Amino acid sequence: MSLCKNHHWAFDKVLFSISDDYKIIVSNNFQEESPNSKPMKEFNDNQLWLLA
């Protein structure tokens, strides 16, 4: 999985993870300010698509 440096850092800090059924899990402790983009918490429970 390819991530930008900010999301890679957040993943390493376990601020979000991926479930066994490939859904995004965002930590309740995740705090952010994102005035110009979609907040990470809005991705919680979204399904990832795997492409071959």
mmCIF entry with sequence, helices, sheets and N, C-alpha, C, O atoms, coordinates in Angstrom:
data_MODEL
# 
_entry.id   MODEL 
# 
_entity.id                         1 
_entity.type                       polymer 
_entity.pdbx_number_of_molecules   1 
# 
_entity_poly.entity_id                      1 
_entity_poly.type                           'polypeptide(L)' 
_entity_poly.nstd_linkage                   no 
_entity_poly.nstd_monomer                   no 
_entity_poly.pdbx_seq_one_letter_code       MSLCKNHHWAFDKVLFSISDDYKIIVSNNFQEESPNSKPMKEFNDNQLWLLA 
_entity_poly.pdbx_seq_one_letter_code_can   MSLCKNHHWAFDKVLFSISDDYKIIVSNNFQEESPNSKPMKEFNDNQLWLLA 
_entity_poly.pdbx_strand_id                 A 
# 
loop_
_entity_poly_seq.entity_id 
_entity_poly_seq.num 
_entity_poly_seq.mon_id 
_entity_poly_seq.hetero 
1 1  MET n 
1 2  SER n 
1 3  LEU n 
1 4  CYS n 
1 5  LYS n 
1 6  ASN n 
1 7  HIS n 
1 8  HIS n 
1 9  TRP n 
1 10 ALA n 
1 11 PHE n 
1 12 ASP n 
1 13 LYS n 
1 14 VAL n 
1 15 LEU n 
1 16 PHE n 
1 17 SER n 
1 18 ILE n 
1 19 SER n 
1 20 ASP n 
1 21 ASP n 
1 22 TYR n 
1 23 LYS n 
1 24 ILE n 
1 25 ILE n 
1 26 VAL n 
1 27 SER n 
1 28 ASN n 
1 29 ASN n 
1 30 PHE n 
1 31 GLN n 
1 32 GLU n 
1 33 GLU n 
1 34 SER n 
1 35 PRO n 
1 36 ASN n 
1 37 SER n 
1 38 LYS n 
1 39 PRO n 
1 40 MET n 
1 41 LYS n 
1 42 GLU n 
1 43 PHE n 
1 44 ASN n 
1 45 ASP n 
1 46 ASN n 
1 47 GLN n 
1 48 LEU n 
1 49 TRP n 
1 50 LEU n 
1 51 LEU n 
1 52 ALA n 
# 
_struct_asym.id          A 
_struct_asym.entity_id   1 
# 
loop_
_struct_conf.conf_type_id 
_struct_conf.id 
_struct_conf.pdbx_PDB_helix_id 
_struct_conf.beg_label_comp_id 
_struct_conf.beg_label_asym_id 
_struct_conf.beg_label_seq_id 
_struct_conf.pdbx_beg_PDB_ins_code 
_struct_conf.end_label_comp_id 
_struct_conf.end_label_asym_id 
_struct_conf.end_label_seq_id 
_struct_conf.pdbx_end_PDB_ins_code 
_struct_conf.beg_auth_comp_id 
_struct_conf.beg_auth_asym_id 
_struct_conf.beg_auth_seq_id 
_struct_conf.end_auth_comp_id 
_struct_conf.end_auth_asym_id 
_struct_conf.end_auth_seq_id 
_struct_conf.pdbx_PDB_helix_class 
_struct_conf.details 
_struct_conf.pdbx_PDB_helix_length 
HELX_P HELX_P1 AA1 LYS A 5  ? ASP A 12 ? LYS A 5  ASP A 12 1 ? 8 
HELX_P HELX_P2 AA2 MET A 40 ? PHE A 43 ? MET A 40 PHE A 43 5 ? 4 
# 
_struct_conf_type.id          HELX_P 
_struct_conf_type.criteria    ? 
_struct_conf_type.reference   ? 
# 
_struct_sheet.id               AA1 
_struct_sheet.type             ? 
_struct_sheet.number_strands   2 
_struct_sheet.details          ? 
# 
_struct_sheet_order.sheet_id     AA1 
_struct_sheet_order.range_id_1   1 
_struct_sheet_order.range_id_2   2 
_struct_sheet_order.offset       ? 
_struct_sheet_order.sense        anti-parallel 
# 
loop_
_struct_sheet_range.sheet_id 
_struct_sheet_range.id 
_struct_sheet_range.beg_label_comp_id 
_struct_sheet_range.beg_label_asym_id 
_struct_sheet_range.beg_label_seq_id 
_struct_sheet_range.pdbx_beg_PDB_ins_code 
_struct_sheet_range.end_label_comp_id 
_struct_sheet_range.end_label_asym_id 
_struct_sheet_range.end_label_seq_id 
_struct_sheet_range.pdbx_end_PDB_ins_code 
_struct_sheet_range.beg_auth_comp_id 
_struct_sheet_range.beg_auth_asym_id 
_struct_sheet_range.beg_auth_seq_id 
_struct_sheet_range.end_auth_comp_id 
_struct_sheet_range.end_auth_asym_id 
_struct_sheet_range.end_auth_seq_id 
AA1 1 PHE A 16 ? ILE A 18 ? PHE A 16 ILE A 18 
AA1 2 ILE A 24 ? VAL A 26 ? ILE A 24 VAL A 26 
# 
loop_
_atom_site.group_PDB 
_atom_site.id 
_atom_site.type_symbol 
_atom_site.label_atom_id 
_atom_site.label_alt_id 
_atom_site.label_comp_id 
_atom_site.label_asym_id 
_atom_site.label_entity_id 
_atom_site.label_seq_id 
_atom_site.pdbx_PDB_ins_code 
_atom_site.Cartn_x 
_atom_site.Cartn_y 
_atom_site.Cartn_z 
_atom_site.occupancy 
_atom_site.B_iso_or_equiv 
_atom_site.pdbx_formal_charge 
_atom_site.auth_seq_id 
_atom_site.auth_comp_id 
_atom_site.auth_asym_id 
_atom_site.auth_atom_id 
_atom_site.pdbx_PDB_model_num 
ATOM 1   N N  . MET A 1 1  ? 0.851   -1.162 0.000   1.00 0.00 ? 1  MET A N  1 
ATOM 2   C CA . MET A 1 1  ? 0.000   0.000  0.000   1.00 0.00 ? 1  MET A CA 1 
ATOM 3   C C  . MET A 1 1  ? 0.901   1.231  0.000   1.00 0.00 ? 1  MET A C  1 
ATOM 4   O O  . MET A 1 1  ? 1.817   1.336  0.816   1.00 0.00 ? 1  MET A O  1 
ATOM 5   N N  . SER A 1 2  ? 0.645   2.136  -0.893  1.00 0.00 ? 2  SER A N  1 
ATOM 6   C CA . SER A 1 2  ? 1.426   3.354  -1.004  1.00 0.00 ? 2  SER A CA 1 
ATOM 7   C C  . SER A 1 2  ? 0.709   4.494  -0.275  1.00 0.00 ? 2  SER A C  1 
ATOM 8   O O  . SER A 1 2  ? -0.475  4.743  -0.504  1.00 0.00 ? 2  SER A O  1 
ATOM 9   N N  . LEU A 1 3  ? 1.440   5.177  0.602   1.00 0.00 ? 3  LEU A N  1 
ATOM 10  C CA . LEU A 1 3  ? 0.872   6.276  1.380   1.00 0.00 ? 3  LEU A CA 1 
ATOM 11  C C  . LEU A 1 3  ? 1.760   7.505  1.265   1.00 0.00 ? 3  LEU A C  1 
ATOM 12  O O  . LEU A 1 3  ? 2.973   7.386  1.095   1.00 0.00 ? 3  LEU A O  1 
ATOM 13  N N  . CYS A 1 4  ? 1.156   8.691  1.357   1.00 0.00 ? 4  CYS A N  1 
ATOM 14  C CA . CYS A 1 4  ? 1.960   9.913  1.428   1.00 0.00 ? 4  CYS A CA 1 
ATOM 15  C C  . CYS A 1 4  ? 2.663   9.937  2.790   1.00 0.00 ? 4  CYS A C  1 
ATOM 16  O O  . CYS A 1 4  ? 2.337   9.141  3.670   1.00 0.00 ? 4  CYS A O  1 
ATOM 17  N N  . LYS A 1 5  ? 3.615   10.838 2.962   1.00 0.00 ? 5  LYS A N  1 
ATOM 18  C CA . LYS A 1 5  ? 4.393   10.855 4.213   1.00 0.00 ? 5  LYS A CA 1 
ATOM 19  C C  . LYS A 1 5  ? 3.520   11.117 5.434   1.00 0.00 ? 5  LYS A C  1 
ATOM 20  O O  . LYS A 1 5  ? 3.793   10.570 6.503   1.00 0.00 ? 5  LYS A O  1 
ATOM 21  N N  . ASN A 1 6  ? 2.485   11.931 5.309   1.00 0.00 ? 6  ASN A N  1 
ATOM 22  C CA . ASN A 1 6  ? 1.618   12.220 6.455   1.00 0.00 ? 6  ASN A CA 1 
ATOM 23  C C  . ASN A 1 6  ? 0.801   11.001 6.862   1.00 0.00 ? 6  ASN A C  1 
ATOM 24  O O  . ASN A 1 6  ? 0.685   10.700 8.050   1.00 0.00 ? 6  ASN A O  1 
ATOM 25  N N  . HIS A 1 7  ? 0.239   10.302 5.891   1.00 0.00 ? 7  HIS A N  1 
ATOM 26  C CA . HIS A 1 7  ? -0.555  9.120  6.211   1.00 0.00 ? 7  HIS A CA 1 
ATOM 27  C C  . HIS A 1 7  ? 0.340   7.955  6.635   1.00 0.00 ? 7  HIS A C  1 
ATOM 28  O O  . HIS A 1 7  ? -0.065  7.128  7.452   1.00 0.00 ? 7  HIS A O  1 
ATOM 29  N N  . HIS A 1 8  ? 1.549   7.888  6.086   1.00 0.00 ? 8  HIS A N  1 
ATOM 30  C CA . HIS A 1 8  ? 2.492   6.861  6.527   1.00 0.00 ? 8  HIS A CA 1 
ATOM 31  C C  . HIS A 1 8  ? 2.826   7.059  8.009   1.00 0.00 ? 8  HIS A C  1 
ATOM 32  O O  . HIS A 1 8  ? 2.847   6.100  8.781   1.00 0.00 ? 8  HIS A O  1 
ATOM 33  N N  . TRP A 1 9  ? 3.084   8.305  8.393   1.00 0.00 ? 9  TRP A N  1 
ATOM 34  C CA . TRP A 1 9  ? 3.377   8.627  9.795   1.00 0.00 ? 9  TRP A CA 1 
ATOM 35  C C  . TRP A 1 9  ? 2.185   8.256  10.682  1.00 0.00 ? 9  TRP A C  1 
ATOM 36  O O  . TRP A 1 9  ? 2.360   7.639  11.732  1.00 0.00 ? 9  TRP A O  1 
ATOM 37  N N  . ALA A 1 10 ? 0.974   8.633  10.261  1.00 0.00 ? 10 ALA A N  1 
ATOM 38  C CA . ALA A 1 10 ? -0.229  8.337  11.045  1.00 0.00 ? 10 ALA A CA 1 
ATOM 39  C C  . ALA A 1 10 ? -0.444  6.831  11.173  1.00 0.00 ? 10 ALA A C  1 
ATOM 40  O O  . ALA A 1 10 ? -0.860  6.353  12.228  1.00 0.00 ? 10 ALA A O  1 
ATOM 41  N N  . PHE A 1 11 ? -0.161  6.082  10.106  1.00 0.00 ? 11 PHE A N  1 
ATOM 42  C CA . PHE A 1 11 ? -0.287  4.623  10.149  1.00 0.00 ? 11 PHE A CA 1 
ATOM 43  C C  . PHE A 1 11 ? 0.728   4.036  11.129  1.00 0.00 ? 11 PHE A C  1 
ATOM 44  O O  . PHE A 1 11 ? 0.385   3.157  11.920  1.00 0.00 ? 11 PHE A O  1 
ATOM 45  N N  . ASP A 1 12 ? 1.967   4.512  11.085  1.00 0.00 ? 12 ASP A N  1 
ATOM 46  C CA . ASP A 1 12 ? 3.007   4.036  12.009  1.00 0.00 ? 12 ASP A CA 1 
ATOM 47  C C  . ASP A 1 12 ? 2.663   4.342  13.457  1.00 0.00 ? 12 ASP A C  1 
ATOM 48  O O  . ASP A 1 12 ? 3.028   3.579  14.352  1.00 0.00 ? 12 ASP A O  1 
ATOM 49  N N  . LYS A 1 13 ? 1.967   5.444  13.701  1.00 0.00 ? 13 LYS A N  1 
ATOM 50  C CA . LYS A 1 13 ? 1.561   5.842  15.064  1.00 0.00 ? 13 LYS A CA 1 
ATOM 51  C C  . LYS A 1 13 ? 0.235   5.204  15.470  1.00 0.00 ? 13 LYS A C  1 
ATOM 52  O O  . LYS A 1 13 ? -0.302  5.517  16.532  1.00 0.00 ? 13 LYS A O  1 
ATOM 53  N N  . VAL A 1 14 ? -0.295  4.314  14.634  1.00 0.00 ? 14 VAL A N  1 
ATOM 54  C CA . VAL A 1 14 ? -1.553  3.588  14.847  1.00 0.00 ? 14 VAL A CA 1 
ATOM 55  C C  . VAL A 1 14 ? -2.731  4.556  15.027  1.00 0.00 ? 14 VAL A C  1 
ATOM 56  O O  . VAL A 1 14 ? -3.646  4.293  15.807  1.00 0.00 ? 14 VAL A O  1 
ATOM 57  N N  . LEU A 1 15 ? -2.697  5.663  14.306  1.00 0.00 ? 15 LEU A N  1 
ATOM 58  C CA . LEU A 1 15 ? -3.833  6.581  14.306  1.00 0.00 ? 15 LEU A CA 1 
ATOM 59  C C  . LEU A 1 15 ? -4.902  6.105  13.332  1.00 0.00 ? 15 LEU A C  1 
ATOM 60  O O  . LEU A 1 15 ? -6.062  6.507  13.420  1.00 0.00 ? 15 LEU A O  1 
ATOM 61  N N  . PHE A 1 16 ? -4.502  5.251  12.412  1.00 0.00 ? 16 PHE A N  1 
ATOM 62  C CA . PHE A 1 16 ? -5.472  4.515  11.614  1.00 0.00 ? 16 PHE A CA 1 
ATOM 63  C C  . PHE A 1 16 ? -4.861  3.182  11.235  1.00 0.00 ? 16 PHE A C  1 
ATOM 64  O O  . PHE A 1 16 ? -3.643  3.007  11.254  1.00 0.00 ? 16 PHE A O  1 
ATOM 65  N N  . SER A 1 17 ? -5.723  2.253  10.895  1.00 0.00 ? 17 SER A N  1 
ATOM 66  C CA . SER A 1 17 ? -5.290  0.904  10.559  1.00 0.00 ? 17 SER A CA 1 
ATOM 67  C C  . SER A 1 17 ? -6.234  0.344  9.501   1.00 0.00 ? 17 SER A C  1 
ATOM 68  O O  . SER A 1 17 ? -7.175  1.011  9.070   1.00 0.00 ? 17 SER A O  1 
ATOM 69  N N  . ILE A 1 18 ? -5.963  -0.890 9.094   1.00 0.00 ? 18 ILE A N  1 
ATOM 70  C CA . ILE A 1 18 ? -6.785  -1.581 8.114   1.00 0.00 ? 18 ILE A CA 1 
ATOM 71  C C  . ILE A 1 18 ? -7.243  -2.896 8.744   1.00 0.00 ? 18 ILE A C  1 
ATOM 72  O O  . ILE A 1 18 ? -6.428  -3.657 9.264   1.00 0.00 ? 18 ILE A O  1 
ATOM 73  N N  . SER A 1 19 ? -8.544  -3.157 8.696   1.00 0.00 ? 19 SER A N  1 
ATOM 74  C CA . SER A 1 19 ? -9.089  -4.382 9.284   1.00 0.00 ? 19 SER A CA 1 
ATOM 75  C C  . SER A 1 19 ? -8.800  -5.586 8.378   1.00 0.00 ? 19 SER A C  1 
ATOM 76  O O  . SER A 1 19 ? -8.339  -5.428 7.247   1.00 0.00 ? 19 SER A O  1 
ATOM 77  N N  . ASP A 1 20 ? -9.076  -6.775 8.886   1.00 0.00 ? 20 ASP A N  1 
ATOM 78  C CA . ASP A 1 20 ? -8.867  -8.006 8.113   1.00 0.00 ? 20 ASP A CA 1 
ATOM 79  C C  . ASP A 1 20 ? -9.740  -8.048 6.859   1.00 0.00 ? 20 ASP A C  1 
ATOM 80  O O  . ASP A 1 20 ? -9.393  -8.710 5.881   1.00 0.00 ? 20 ASP A O  1 
ATOM 81  N N  . ASP A 1 21 ? -10.865 -7.344 6.889   1.00 0.00 ? 21 ASP A N  1 
ATOM 82  C CA . ASP A 1 21 ? -11.733 -7.310 5.701   1.00 0.00 ? 21 ASP A CA 1 
ATOM 83  C C  . ASP A 1 21 ? -11.527 -6.019 4.895   1.00 0.00 ? 21 ASP A C  1 
ATOM 84  O O  . ASP A 1 21 ? -12.406 -5.597 4.144   1.00 0.00 ? 21 ASP A O  1 
ATOM 85  N N  . TYR A 1 22 ? -10.349 -5.401 5.064   1.00 0.00 ? 22 TYR A N  1 
ATOM 86  C CA . TYR A 1 22 ? -9.886  -4.254 4.267   1.00 0.00 ? 22 TYR A CA 1 
ATOM 87  C C  . TYR A 1 22 ? -10.746 -2.997 4.420   1.00 0.00 ? 22 TYR A C  1 
ATOM 88  O O  . TYR A 1 22 ? -11.032 -2.297 3.448   1.00 0.00 ? 22 TYR A O  1 
ATOM 89  N N  . LYS A 1 23 ? -11.146 -2.732 5.654   1.00 0.00 ? 23 LYS A N  1 
ATOM 90  C CA . LYS A 1 23 ? -11.839 -1.484 5.951   1.00 0.00 ? 23 LYS A CA 1 
ATOM 91  C C  . LYS A 1 23 ? -10.910 -0.588 6.765   1.00 0.00 ? 23 LYS A C  1 
ATOM 92  O O  . LYS A 1 23 ? -10.098 -1.063 7.558   1.00 0.00 ? 23 LYS A O  1 
ATOM 93  N N  . ILE A 1 24 ? -11.049 0.709  6.551   1.00 0.00 ? 24 ILE A N  1 
ATOM 94  C CA . ILE A 1 24 ? -10.224 1.687  7.261   1.00 0.00 ? 24 ILE A CA 1 
ATOM 95  C C  . ILE A 1 24 ? -10.781 1.879  8.666   1.00 0.00 ? 24 ILE A C  1 
ATOM 96  O O  . ILE A 1 24 ? -11.982 2.071  8.852   1.00 0.00 ? 24 ILE A O  1 
ATOM 97  N N  . ILE A 1 25 ? -9.887  1.826  9.651   1.00 0.00 ? 25 ILE A N  1 
ATOM 98  C CA . ILE A 1 25 ? -10.248 2.053  11.050  1.00 0.00 ? 25 ILE A CA 1 
ATOM 99  C C  . ILE A 1 25 ? -9.460  3.270  11.515  1.00 0.00 ? 25 ILE A C  1 
ATOM 100 O O  . ILE A 1 25 ? -8.231  3.234  11.572  1.00 0.00 ? 25 ILE A O  1 
ATOM 101 N N  . VAL A 1 26 ? -10.163 4.343  11.847  1.00 0.00 ? 26 VAL A N  1 
ATOM 102 C CA . VAL A 1 26 ? -9.522  5.563  12.325  1.00 0.00 ? 26 VAL A CA 1 
ATOM 103 C C  . VAL A 1 26 ? -9.686  5.627  13.844  1.00 0.00 ? 26 VAL A C  1 
ATOM 104 O O  . VAL A 1 26 ? -10.792 5.478  14.363  1.00 0.00 ? 26 VAL A O  1 
ATOM 105 N N  . SER A 1 27 ? -8.586  5.846  14.542  1.00 0.00 ? 27 SER A N  1 
ATOM 106 C CA . SER A 1 27 ? -8.590  5.910  15.995  1.00 0.00 ? 27 SER A CA 1 
ATOM 107 C C  . SER A 1 27 ? -9.462  7.058  16.489  1.00 0.00 ? 27 SER A C  1 
ATOM 108 O O  . SER A 1 27 ? -9.507  8.124  15.874  1.00 0.00 ? 27 SER A O  1 
ATOM 109 N N  . ASN A 1 28 ? -10.153 6.835  17.599  1.00 0.00 ? 28 ASN A N  1 
ATOM 110 C CA . ASN A 1 28 ? -10.932 7.895  18.236  1.00 0.00 ? 28 ASN A CA 1 
ATOM 111 C C  . ASN A 1 28 ? -10.030 9.006  18.751  1.00 0.00 ? 28 ASN A C  1 
ATOM 112 O O  . ASN A 1 28 ? -10.491 10.127 18.962  1.00 0.00 ? 28 ASN A O  1 
ATOM 113 N N  . ASN A 1 29 ? -8.753  8.711  18.956  1.00 0.00 ? 29 ASN A N  1 
ATOM 114 C CA . ASN A 1 29 ? -7.787  9.695  19.455  1.00 0.00 ? 29 ASN A CA 1 
ATOM 115 C C  . ASN A 1 29 ? -7.195  10.566 18.351  1.00 0.00 ? 29 ASN A C  1 
ATOM 116 O O  . ASN A 1 29 ? -6.413  11.475 18.632  1.00 0.00 ? 29 ASN A O  1 
ATOM 117 N N  . PHE A 1 30 ? -7.556  10.300 17.116  1.00 0.00 ? 30 PHE A N  1 
ATOM 118 C CA . PHE A 1 30 ? -6.994  11.030 15.987  1.00 0.00 ? 30 PHE A CA 1 
ATOM 119 C C  . PHE A 1 30 ? -7.595  12.428 15.922  1.00 0.00 ? 30 PHE A C  1 
ATOM 120 O O  . PHE A 1 30 ? -8.799  12.580 15.712  1.00 0.00 ? 30 PHE A O  1 
ATOM 121 N N  . GLN A 1 31 ? -6.765  13.443 16.100  1.00 0.00 ? 31 GLN A N  1 
ATOM 122 C CA . GLN A 1 31 ? -7.186  14.841 16.037  1.00 0.00 ? 31 GLN A CA 1 
ATOM 123 C C  . GLN A 1 31 ? -6.469  15.495 14.870  1.00 0.00 ? 31 GLN A C  1 
ATOM 124 O O  . GLN A 1 31 ? -5.266  15.300 14.694  1.00 0.00 ? 31 GLN A O  1 
ATOM 125 N N  . GLU A 1 32 ? -7.191  16.267 14.071  1.00 0.00 ? 32 GLU A N  1 
ATOM 126 C CA . GLU A 1 32 ? -6.554  16.935 12.947  1.00 0.00 ? 32 GLU A CA 1 
ATOM 127 C C  . GLU A 1 32 ? -7.327  18.191 12.574  1.00 0.00 ? 32 GLU A C  1 
ATOM 128 O O  . GLU A 1 32 ? -8.509  18.346 12.882  1.00 0.00 ? 32 GLU A O  1 
ATOM 129 N N  . GLU A 1 33 ? -6.624  19.061 11.914  1.00 0.00 ? 33 GLU A N  1 
ATOM 130 C CA . GLU A 1 33 ? -7.232  20.226 11.293  1.00 0.00 ? 33 GLU A CA 1 
ATOM 131 C C  . GLU A 1 33 ? -6.954  20.098 9.805   1.00 0.00 ? 33 GLU A C  1 
ATOM 132 O O  . GLU A 1 33 ? -5.798  20.040 9.387   1.00 0.00 ? 33 GLU A O  1 
ATOM 133 N N  . SER A 1 34 ? -7.998  20.054 9.017   1.00 0.00 ? 34 SER A N  1 
ATOM 134 C CA . SER A 1 34 ? -7.814  19.904 7.577   1.00 0.00 ? 34 SER A CA 1 
ATOM 135 C C  . SER A 1 34 ? -8.780  20.828 6.844   1.00 0.00 ? 34 SER A C  1 
ATOM 136 O O  . SER A 1 34 ? -9.750  20.365 6.243   1.00 0.00 ? 34 SER A O  1 
ATOM 137 N N  . PRO A 1 35 ? -8.519  22.125 6.892   1.00 0.00 ? 35 PRO A N  1 
ATOM 138 C CA . PRO A 1 35 ? -9.460  23.074 6.287   1.00 0.00 ? 35 PRO A CA 1 
ATOM 139 C C  . PRO A 1 35 ? -9.560  22.973 4.771   1.00 0.00 ? 35 PRO A C  1 
ATOM 140 O O  . PRO A 1 35 ? -10.552 23.411 4.189   1.00 0.00 ? 35 PRO A O  1 
ATOM 141 N N  . ASN A 1 36 ? -8.550  22.405 4.123   1.00 0.00 ? 36 ASN A N  1 
ATOM 142 C CA . ASN A 1 36 ? -8.542  22.343 2.661   1.00 0.00 ? 36 ASN A CA 1 
ATOM 143 C C  . ASN A 1 36 ? -8.678  20.935 2.098   1.00 0.00 ? 36 ASN A C  1 
ATOM 144 O O  . ASN A 1 36 ? -8.518  20.727 0.895   1.00 0.00 ? 36 ASN A O  1 
ATOM 145 N N  . SER A 1 37 ? -8.972  19.974 2.956   1.00 0.00 ? 37 SER A N  1 
ATOM 146 C CA . SER A 1 37 ? -9.112  18.603 2.470   1.00 0.00 ? 37 SER A CA 1 
ATOM 147 C C  . SER A 1 37 ? -10.093 17.833 3.344   1.00 0.00 ? 37 SER A C  1 
ATOM 148 O O  . SER A 1 37 ? -10.497 18.297 4.411   1.00 0.00 ? 37 SER A O  1 
ATOM 149 N N  . LYS A 1 38 ? -10.462 16.666 2.877   1.00 0.00 ? 38 LYS A N  1 
ATOM 150 C CA . LYS A 1 38 ? -11.391 15.813 3.616   1.00 0.00 ? 38 LYS A CA 1 
ATOM 151 C C  . LYS A 1 38 ? -10.708 15.280 4.870   1.00 0.00 ? 38 LYS A C  1 
ATOM 152 O O  . LYS A 1 38 ? -9.620  14.713 4.771   1.00 0.00 ? 38 LYS A O  1 
ATOM 153 N N  . PRO A 1 39 ? -11.311 15.442 6.047   1.00 0.00 ? 39 PRO A N  1 
ATOM 154 C CA . PRO A 1 39 ? -10.700 14.921 7.281   1.00 0.00 ? 39 PRO A CA 1 
ATOM 155 C C  . PRO A 1 39 ? -10.571 13.391 7.254   1.00 0.00 ? 39 PRO A C  1 
ATOM 156 O O  . PRO A 1 39 ? -11.427 12.691 6.713   1.00 0.00 ? 39 PRO A O  1 
ATOM 157 N N  . MET A 1 40 ? -9.509  12.905 7.835   1.00 0.00 ? 40 MET A N  1 
ATOM 158 C CA . MET A 1 40 ? -9.242  11.463 7.865   1.00 0.00 ? 40 MET A CA 1 
ATOM 159 C C  . MET A 1 40 ? -10.391 10.701 8.521   1.00 0.00 ? 40 MET A C  1 
ATOM 160 O O  . MET A 1 40 ? -10.709 9.592  8.091   1.00 0.00 ? 40 MET A O  1 
ATOM 161 N N  . LYS A 1 41 ? -11.015 11.263 9.542   1.00 0.00 ? 41 LYS A N  1 
ATOM 162 C CA . LYS A 1 41 ? -12.094 10.552 10.238  1.00 0.00 ? 41 LYS A CA 1 
ATOM 163 C C  . LYS A 1 41 ? -13.261 10.215 9.319   1.00 0.00 ? 41 LYS A C  1 
ATOM 164 O O  . LYS A 1 41 ? -14.006 9.273  9.590   1.00 0.00 ? 41 LYS A O  1 
ATOM 165 N N  . GLU A 1 42 ? -13.433 10.969 8.239   1.00 0.00 ? 42 GLU A N  1 
ATOM 166 C CA . GLU A 1 42 ? -14.515 10.684 7.303   1.00 0.00 ? 42 GLU A CA 1 
ATOM 167 C C  . GLU A 1 42 ? -14.262 9.412  6.491   1.00 0.00 ? 42 GLU A C  1 
ATOM 168 O O  . GLU A 1 42 ? -15.173 8.911  5.832   1.00 0.00 ? 42 GLU A O  1 
ATOM 169 N N  . PHE A 1 43 ? -13.048 8.890  6.531   1.00 0.00 ? 43 PHE A N  1 
ATOM 170 C CA . PHE A 1 43 ? -12.717 7.650  5.836   1.00 0.00 ? 43 PHE A CA 1 
ATOM 171 C C  . PHE A 1 43 ? -12.993 6.414  6.692   1.00 0.00 ? 43 PHE A C  1 
ATOM 172 O O  . PHE A 1 43 ? -12.923 5.288  6.199   1.00 0.00 ? 43 PHE A O  1 
ATOM 173 N N  . ASN A 1 44 ? -13.306 6.622  7.968   1.00 0.00 ? 44 ASN A N  1 
ATOM 174 C CA . ASN A 1 44 ? -13.536 5.499  8.868   1.00 0.00 ? 44 ASN A CA 1 
ATOM 175 C C  . ASN A 1 44 ? -14.610 4.565  8.302   1.00 0.00 ? 44 ASN A C  1 
ATOM 176 O O  . ASN A 1 44 ? -15.676 5.010  7.875   1.00 0.00 ? 44 ASN A O  1 
ATOM 177 N N  . ASP A 1 45 ? -14.315 3.285  8.307   1.00 0.00 ? 45 ASP A N  1 
ATOM 178 C CA . ASP A 1 45 ? -15.193 2.197  7.864   1.00 0.00 ? 45 ASP A CA 1 
ATOM 179 C C  . ASP A 1 45 ? -15.362 2.131  6.348   1.00 0.00 ? 45 ASP A C  1 
ATOM 180 O O  . ASP A 1 45 ? -16.185 1.357  5.861   1.00 0.00 ? 45 ASP A O  1 
ATOM 181 N N  . ASN A 1 46 ? -14.605 2.923  5.591   1.00 0.00 ? 46 ASN A N  1 
ATOM 182 C CA . ASN A 1 46 ? -14.640 2.809  4.131   1.00 0.00 ? 46 ASN A CA 1 
ATOM 183 C C  . ASN A 1 46 ? -13.907 1.544  3.702   1.00 0.00 ? 46 ASN A C  1 
ATOM 184 O O  . ASN A 1 46 ? -12.902 1.160  4.300   1.00 0.00 ? 46 ASN A O  1 
ATOM 185 N N  . GLN A 1 47 ? -14.416 0.916  2.678   1.00 0.00 ? 47 GLN A N  1 
ATOM 186 C CA . GLN A 1 47 ? -13.827 -0.307 2.133   1.00 0.00 ? 47 GLN A CA 1 
ATOM 187 C C  . GLN A 1 47 ? -12.693 0.040  1.172   1.00 0.00 ? 47 GLN A C  1 
ATOM 188 O O  . GLN A 1 47 ? -12.843 0.926  0.330   1.00 0.00 ? 47 GLN A O  1 
ATOM 189 N N  . LEU A 1 48 ? -11.553 -0.657 1.293   1.00 0.00 ? 48 LEU A N  1 
ATOM 190 C CA . LEU A 1 48 ? -10.472 -0.519 0.325   1.00 0.00 ? 48 LEU A CA 1 
ATOM 191 C C  . LEU A 1 48 ? -10.725 -1.494 -0.827  1.00 0.00 ? 48 LEU A C  1 
ATOM 192 O O  . LEU A 1 48 ? -11.232 -2.598 -0.630  1.00 0.00 ? 48 LEU A O  1 
ATOM 193 N N  . TRP A 1 49 ? -10.363 -1.064 -2.013  1.00 0.00 ? 49 TRP A N  1 
ATOM 194 C CA . TRP A 1 49 ? -10.487 -1.914 -3.201  1.00 0.00 ? 49 TRP A CA 1 
ATOM 195 C C  . TRP A 1 49 ? -9.098  -2.436 -3.563  1.00 0.00 ? 49 TRP A C  1 
ATOM 196 O O  . TRP A 1 49 ? -8.148  -1.663 -3.689  1.00 0.00 ? 49 TRP A O  1 
ATOM 197 N N  . LEU A 1 50 ? -8.993  -3.730 -3.725  1.00 0.00 ? 50 LEU A N  1 
ATOM 198 C CA . LEU A 1 50 ? -7.724  -4.348 -4.105  1.00 0.00 ? 50 LEU A CA 1 
ATOM 199 C C  . LEU A 1 50 ? -7.750  -4.618 -5.597  1.00 0.00 ? 50 LEU A C  1 
ATOM 200 O O  . LEU A 1 50 ? -8.657  -5.270 -6.114  1.00 0.00 ? 50 LEU A O  1 
ATOM 201 N N  . LEU A 1 51 ? -6.743  -4.107 -6.272  1.00 0.00 ? 51 LEU A N  1 
ATOM 202 C CA . LEU A 1 51 ? -6.642  -4.296 -7.710  1.00 0.00 ? 51 LEU A CA 1 
ATOM 203 C C  . LEU A 1 51 ? -5.429  -5.158 -8.036  1.00 0.00 ? 51 LEU A C  1 
ATOM 204 O O  . LEU A 1 51 ? -4.360  -4.997 -7.446  1.00 0.00 ? 51 LEU A O  1 
ATOM 205 N N  . ALA A 1 52 ? -5.601  -6.041 -8.947  1.00 0.00 ? 52 ALA A N  1 
ATOM 206 C CA . ALA A 1 52 ? -4.484  -6.921 -9.336  1.00 0.00 ? 52 ALA A CA 1 
ATOM 207 C C  . ALA A 1 52 ? -3.817  -6.411 -10.574 1.00 0.00 ? 52 ALA A C  1 
ATOM 208 O O  . ALA A 1 52 ? -2.859  -7.017 -11.053 1.00 0.00 ? 52 ALA A O  1 
# 
